[in-house]
């Protein structure tokens, strides 16, 4: 498990949520879509780290 990768993904998720919310408030669909994309990428990073952890546990 890489704490640094998880921290970066969490920060990216928060950034995406803020950007999507700003896009929603201002009515800017591009900002909203970019924010949602950042959130999806952060979720994928967390999932990848979960798989790494599971594989490590299985080997141990």
C-alpha positions as CSV (number, residue, x, y, z in Angstrom):
1,X,0.0,0.0,0.0
2,X,1.4,3.3,-1.0
3,X,0.2,6.0,1.5
4,X,1.5,8.7,-0.9
5,X,-0.6,7.4,-3.8
6,X,-3.7,7.2,-1.6
7,X,-3.1,10.7,-0.3
8,X,-2.7,12.1,-3.8
9,X,-5.8,10.3,-4.9
10,X,-7.8,11.7,-2.0
11,X,-6.5,15.2,-2.8
12,X,-7.5,14.7,-6.4
13,X,-11.0,13.5,-5.4
14,X,-11.5,16.6,-3.2
15,X,-10.3,18.8,-6.0
16,X,-12.7,17.1,-8.4
17,X,-15.6,17.5,-6.1
18,X,-14.9,21.2,-5.7
19,X,-14.5,21.7,-9.4
20,X,-17.7,19.8,-10.2
21,X,-19.6,21.9,-7.6
22,X,-18.2,25.1,-9.1
23,X,-19.2,23.9,-12.5
24,X,-22.7,23.1,-11.2
25,X,-23.1,26.5,-9.6
26,X,-21.8,28.5,-12.5
27,X,-23.5,26.4,-15.1
28,X,-20.2,25.5,-16.8
29,X,-20.6,21.9,-18.1
30,X,-16.8,21.7,-18.9
31,X,-15.8,22.3,-15.3
32,X,-18.4,19.9,-14.0
33,X,-17.2,17.2,-16.4
34,X,-13.6,17.7,-15.6
35,X,-14.3,17.6,-11.9
36,X,-16.2,14.3,-12.3
37,X,-13.4,12.9,-14.4
38,X,-10.9,13.7,-11.6
39,X,-13.1,11.9,-9.1
40,X,-13.3,8.9,-11.3
41,X,-9.5,8.8,-11.7
42,X,-9.1,9.1,-8.0
43,X,-11.5,6.1,-7.5
44,X,-9.5,4.1,-10.0
45,X,-6.3,4.9,-8.1
46,X,-7.9,3.7,-4.8
47,X,-9.1,0.5,-6.5
48,X,-5.6,-0.2,-7.9
49,X,-4.1,0.3,-4.4
50,X,-6.8,-2.0,-2.9
51,X,-5.8,-4.7,-5.5
52,X,-2.1,-4.2,-4.6
53,X,-2.9,-4.6,-0.9
54,X,-5.0,-7.8,-1.6
55,X,-2.2,-9.3,-3.7
56,X,0.4,-8.5,-1.0
57,X,-1.8,-10.1,1.7
58,X,-2.3,-13.2,-0.4
59,X,1.4,-13.6,-0.9
60,X,2.1,-13.1,2.8
